Amino acid sequence: PWHCPPLYSAPEKQKAMCYKLHGEWFRIREDLERVRALERNVGGSEVGGYVKPKGVHMPEIFRGFCKSGQARGYIPLQ
């Protein structure tokens, strides 16, 4: 799930399965990035924390990690 597939023309059953898989992956990824941000800030040596990504492609599924519905729209891990 390391890209942001444009599934507009896929059959409904395939779309539902893909969106469920991607939704779960990006939920886990968001958790990972939140933990990594906390670990970087242990001891207060670094200012900041988790910054929500700004991708606009289907944020209810991709949680801001996709700028567009294609491989180049994927926002890599921080």
C-alpha distances in whole Angstrom, upper triangle without the diagonal:
4,6,7,8,12,13,16,18,16,18,18,17,14,13,14,12,9,10,11,8,6,10,10,7,9,12,12,11,14,16,15,16,19,20,20,22,25,25,26,28,30,34,34,33,31,31,28,25,22,21,19,17,18,16,17,15,14,15,15,12,10,13,14,11,11,15,14,12,11,10,13,13,10,12,12,13,16
4,7,9,13,15,18,20,18,21,21,21,17,16,18,16,12,13,14,11,9,12,12,9,9,13,13,11,13,16,15,15,18,20,19,20,23,24,24,27,29,32,32,31,28,29,26,23,20,20,18,15,17,14,16,14,15,15,17,13,11,13,13,10,10,13,13,12,10,8,10,10,7,9,8,10,14
4,6,10,12,15,17,16,19,20,20,16,15,17,15,12,12,14,12,9,12,14,11,11,14,15,13,15,18,17,17,20,22,21,22,26,26,26,29,31,34,34,33,30,30,27,25,21,20,18,15,16,13,14,11,13,14,16,12,10,13,12,9,8,10,10,8,7,5,8,7,5,9,9,12,15
4,7,9,12,14,14,17,17,18,15,13,14,14,10,10,13,12,8,11,13,11,11,14,16,14,15,18,19,18,21,23,23,23,26,28,27,30,32,36,35,34,31,31,27,25,22,20,17,14,14,11,11,8,9,11,13,10,8,11,11,9,6,8,7,5,5,6,8,6,6,9,11,14,17
4,6,9,11,10,14,14,15,12,10,13,12,9,9,13,12,9,12,15,13,13,16,18,17,18,21,22,21,24,26,26,27,30,31,31,33,36,39,38,38,35,34,31,29,25,24,21,18,17,14,14,10,11,13,14,11,10,14,14,12,10,11,9,5,5,7,10,9,9,13,15,17,21
4,6,8,9,12,13,15,12,10,13,14,10,10,14,14,12,14,17,16,16,19,21,20,21,24,25,24,27,29,29,30,33,34,34,36,39,42,41,41,37,36,33,31,27,25,22,19,18,14,13,10,10,13,15,12,12,15,15,14,11,12,8,5,6,9,12,10,12,15,18,20,23
4,6,5,8,9,11,9,6,10,11,8,9,12,13,12,14,17,16,17,19,21,21,22,25,26,26,28,30,31,32,34,36,36,38,40,44,43,43,40,39,35,33,29,28,24,22,21,17,16,12,11,15,15,12,13,17,17,16,14,15,12,8,10,12,15,14,15,18,20,23,26
4,6,8,9,12,10,8,11,13,11,11,15,16,15,16,19,20,19,22,24,24,24,27,29,28,30,33,33,34,37,38,38,40,43,46,45,45,42,41,37,35,31,29,26,23,22,18,16,13,12,16,16,14,15,18,19,19,16,16,13,10,12,15,17,16,17,20,23,26,28
4,7,9,12,10,9,12,14,13,13,17,18,17,19,22,22,22,25,27,26,27,30,31,31,34,36,36,37,40,41,41,43,46,49,48,48,45,44,41,38,35,33,29,27,25,22,20,16,16,19,19,17,18,22,22,22,19,19,16,12,14,17,19,18,20,23,26,28,31
4,6,8,6,6,10,11,10,11,14,15,15,17,19,20,20,23,25,25,26,29,30,30,32,35,35,36,39,40,40,42,45,48,47,48,44,44,40,38,34,32,29,27,26,22,21,17,16,19,19,16,18,21,22,21,19,20,17,13,14,17,20,19,20,23,25,27,31
4,6,5,6,9,10,11,12,14,16,16,18,20,21,22,24,26,26,28,30,31,32,34,36,37,38,40,42,42,44,46,50,49,50,47,46,42,40,36,35,31,29,29,25,23,20,18,21,20,18,20,23,24,24,22,23,20,17,18,20,23,22,23,26,28,30,33
4,5,5,6,9,10,10,12,14,15,16,18,20,21,22,24,25,26,28,30,31,32,35,36,37,39,40,41,43,45,49,48,49,46,45,41,38,34,33,30,28,28,24,22,19,16,19,18,16,18,21,23,23,21,23,20,17,19,21,24,23,23,26,28,29,33
4,5,5,6,9,10,11,12,14,15,17,19,20,21,23,24,26,27,29,30,32,33,35,36,38,39,41,42,44,48,47,48,45,45,41,38,34,34,30,29,29,25,24,20,18,20,18,16,19,22,24,24,22,24,22,19,20,22,25,24,24,26,28,29,32
4,5,5,6,8,10,11,12,14,15,16,18,20,21,22,24,26,27,28,30,32,33,34,36,37,38,40,42,46,46,46,43,43,39,36,33,32,28,27,27,23,22,19,17,19,18,15,17,20,22,21,20,22,20,16,17,18,22,21,20,24,25,26,30
4,5,5,6,8,10,10,12,14,15,16,18,20,20,22,24,25,26,28,30,31,32,34,36,37,38,40,44,43,44,41,40,37,34,30,29,26,24,24,20,19,15,13,16,14,12,14,17,19,19,17,19,17,13,15,17,20,18,18,21,23,24,28
4,6,5,6,9,10,10,12,14,15,16,18,20,21,23,24,26,27,29,30,31,33,35,36,38,39,43,42,43,40,40,36,33,29,29,25,24,24,21,20,16,14,16,13,11,14,17,19,19,18,21,19,16,18,19,22,21,20,22,24,25,28
4,6,5,6,9,10,11,12,14,15,17,18,20,21,23,24,26,27,29,30,32,33,35,37,38,42,42,42,40,39,36,33,29,28,25,24,25,22,21,18,15,17,15,12,14,17,20,19,18,21,20,17,18,19,22,21,19,22,23,24,27
4,5,5,6,8,10,10,12,14,15,16,18,20,21,22,24,26,27,28,30,31,32,34,36,40,40,40,37,37,33,30,27,26,23,21,22,19,18,15,13,15,14,10,11,15,17,16,15,18,16,13,14,15,18,17,16,18,19,20,24
4,5,5,6,8,10,10,12,14,15,16,18,20,21,22,24,25,26,28,30,31,33,35,38,38,38,35,35,31,28,24,24,20,19,19,16,16,12,10,11,10,7,9,12,14,14,13,16,15,12,14,15,18,16,15,17,19,20,23
4,6,5,6,9,10,11,12,14,15,17,18,20,21,23,24,26,27,29,30,32,34,37,37,38,35,35,31,28,24,24,21,20,21,19,18,15,13,13,11,8,10,13,16,15,16,19,18,16,17,18,21,19,17,19,20,20,23
4,5,5,6,9,10,11,12,14,16,17,18,20,21,23,24,26,27,29,31,32,36,36,36,34,34,30,27,23,23,21,20,21,18,19,16,14,14,13,9,10,13,16,15,15,18,18,15,16,16,19,18,16,17,18,18,21
4,5,5,6,8,10,10,12,14,15,16,18,20,21,22,24,25,26,28,30,34,34,34,31,31,27,24,21,20,17,16,17,15,15,13,11,11,11,7,7,10,12,11,11,15,14,12,13,13,16,14,12,14,15,15,18
4,6,5,6,9,10,10,12,14,15,17,19,20,21,23,24,26,27,29,33,32,33,30,30,26,23,19,19,16,15,16,14,14,12,10,9,8,5,6,8,11,11,12,15,15,14,16,16,18,16,14,15,16,16,19
4,6,5,6,9,10,11,12,14,15,17,18,20,21,23,24,26,28,31,31,32,30,29,26,23,19,20,17,17,19,17,18,16,14,13,11,8,9,10,13,13,14,18,18,17,18,18,21,18,16,16,17,16,19
4,5,5,6,9,10,10,12,14,15,16,18,20,21,22,24,26,30,30,30,28,28,24,21,18,18,16,15,17,16,17,15,14,13,13,9,9,10,13,11,13,16,17,16,16,16,18,16,13,14,13,13,16
4,5,5,6,8,10,10,12,14,15,16,18,20,21,22,24,28,28,28,25,25,22,18,15,15,12,11,14,12,14,13,12,10,10,7,6,6,9,8,10,14,15,14,15,15,16,14,11,11,12,11,14
4,5,5,6,9,10,11,13,14,15,17,19,20,22,23,27,26,27,25,24,21,18,14,15,12,13,15,14,16,15,13,11,10,8,8,7,11,10,13,17,18,18,19,19,20,18,15,14,15,13,15
4,5,5,6,9,10,11,12,14,15,17,18,20,21,25,25,26,24,24,21,17,14,16,14,14,17,17,19,18,17,14,14,12,11,10,13,12,15,18,20,20,20,19,21,19,16,15,14,12,14
4,5,5,6,9,10,10,12,14,15,16,18,20,24,24,24,22,22,19,15,12,13,12,12,15,14,17,16,16,14,14,12,10,9,11,9,12,16,18,18,18,17,18,16,13,11,10,8,10
4,5,5,6,9,10,11,12,14,15,17,19,22,22,23,20,19,16,13,9,10,9,9,13,13,15,16,15,12,13,12,10,8,9,9,12,15,18,19,20,19,19,17,14,12,12,10,11
4,6,5,6,9,10,11,12,14,16,17,21,20,22,20,19,16,13,10,12,11,13,16,17,19,19,18,15,15,14,13,11,13,13,16,19,22,22,23,22,23,20,17,15,15,12,12
4,5,5,6,9,10,11,12,14,16,19,20,20,18,19,16,13,10,12,12,13,17,17,20,20,20,17,18,16,14,13,14,13,16,20,22,23,23,21,22,20,16,14,13,9,10
4,5,5,6,9,10,10,12,14,18,18,18,15,16,13,10,7,9,9,10,14,15,18,19,19,16,17,16,14,12,12,11,15,18,20,22,22,20,20,18,15,12,11,8,7
4,5,5,6,9,10,11,13,16,16,17,15,14,11,8,5,8,9,11,15,17,19,21,20,17,18,17,15,13,14,13,17,20,23,24,25,23,23,21,18,15,14,11,10
4,5,5,6,9,10,11,14,15,16,14,15,13,9,8,12,13,15,19,20,23,24,24,20,21,20,18,16,17,16,20,23,26,27,27,25,26,24,20,18,16,13,12
4,5,5,6,9,10,14,14,14,12,14,12,9,8,11,13,14,18,20,23,24,24,21,22,21,19,17,17,16,20,22,25,26,26,24,24,23,19,16,14,10,9
4,5,5,6,9,12,12,12,10,10,8,5,5,8,11,13,16,19,22,23,24,21,22,22,19,17,16,16,19,21,25,26,27,25,24,23,20,16,15,12,9
4,5,5,6,10,10,11,10,11,9,6,7,11,14,16,20,22,25,26,26,23,24,24,22,19,19,19,23,25,28,30,30,28,28,26,23,20,18,15,13
4,5,5,9,10,10,10,12,11,9,10,14,16,18,22,24,27,28,29,25,26,26,24,21,22,21,24,26,30,31,31,29,29,27,24,21,19,15,13
4,6,9,9,8,7,9,9,8,10,13,16,17,21,23,26,28,29,26,27,27,24,22,21,20,24,25,29,31,30,28,27,26,23,20,18,14,11
4,6,5,6,5,7,7,7,10,13,16,18,21,24,27,29,30,26,28,28,25,23,22,22,26,27,31,33,33,31,30,28,26,22,20,17,14
4,5,7,8,10,11,10,13,16,19,22,25,27,30,32,33,29,30,30,28,25,25,25,28,30,34,35,36,34,33,31,28,25,23,20,17
4,5,8,10,12,12,16,19,22,24,28,30,33,35,36,32,33,34,31,29,28,28,32,33,37,39,39,37,36,34,32,28,26,23,20
4,6,7,9,10,14,16,20,22,25,28,31,34,34,31,32,32,30,27,27,27,30,31,35,37,37,36,34,33,30,27,25,22,19
4,7,10,11,15,17,21,23,25,28,32,34,35,32,33,33,31,28,27,27,30,31,35,37,37,35,33,32,30,26,24,21,18
4,6,8,12,14,17,19,22,25,28,30,31,28,30,30,28,25,24,23,27,27,31,34,34,32,30,29,26,23,21,19,15
4,7,10,12,15,17,20,23,26,29,30,27,28,29,26,23,22,22,25,26,30,32,33,31,30,28,26,22,21,19,15
4,7,8,12,14,16,20,23,25,26,23,25,25,23,20,19,19,22,23,27,29,30,29,27,25,23,19,19,17,13
4,6,10,12,15,18,21,23,24,20,22,23,20,17,16,17,20,21,25,27,28,27,26,24,21,18,17,14,12
4,6,9,12,15,18,20,20,17,18,19,16,13,13,13,17,18,22,24,25,24,23,21,18,15,15,12,10
4,6,9,12,15,17,18,15,17,18,15,12,11,11,15,16,19,22,23,22,21,18,16,13,13,12,10
4,6,9,12,14,15,11,13,14,12,8,7,9,12,13,16,19,20,20,19,16,14,11,13,12,11
4,6,9,11,13,10,13,13,10,8,5,6,9,9,13,15,17,16,15,12,11,8,10,10,10
4,6,9,11,9,13,13,11,9,5,7,8,8,11,14,16,16,15,11,11,9,12,13,13
4,6,8,7,11,11,8,8,4,5,5,4,8,10,12,13,12,8,8,8,11,13,14
4,6,6,10,10,9,9,6,8,7,5,7,10,12,14,13,10,11,11,15,16,18
4,6,9,9,7,9,7,8,5,5,5,6,10,12,12,8,10,11,14,17,19
4,5,6,6,8,8,9,8,9,8,9,12,14,15,12,12,13,16,18,20
4,5,5,4,5,8,8,9,10,11,14,16,16,13,12,12,15,16,18
4,6,6,8,11,11,13,13,13,17,18,19,16,15,15,18,18,20
4,6,8,9,10,12,12,12,14,16,17,14,13,14,16,17,19
4,6,6,6,9,10,10,12,13,14,11,9,10,12,13,16
4,6,8,10,12,13,15,16,16,13,11,11,13,13,15
4,6,7,10,12,14,14,14,11,9,8,11,12,13
4,7,9,11,12,11,11,8,6,5,8,9,11
4,6,7,8,9,9,5,5,6,9,11,14
4,7,9,10,8,5,6,7,11,14,15
4,6,8,8,4,7,10,13,16,18
4,7,8,6,8,11,14,17,20
4,6,5,7,11,13,16,19
4,5,6,9,11,14,17
4,5,8,10,14,16
4,6,9,13,15
4,6,9,12
4,7,9
4,6
4
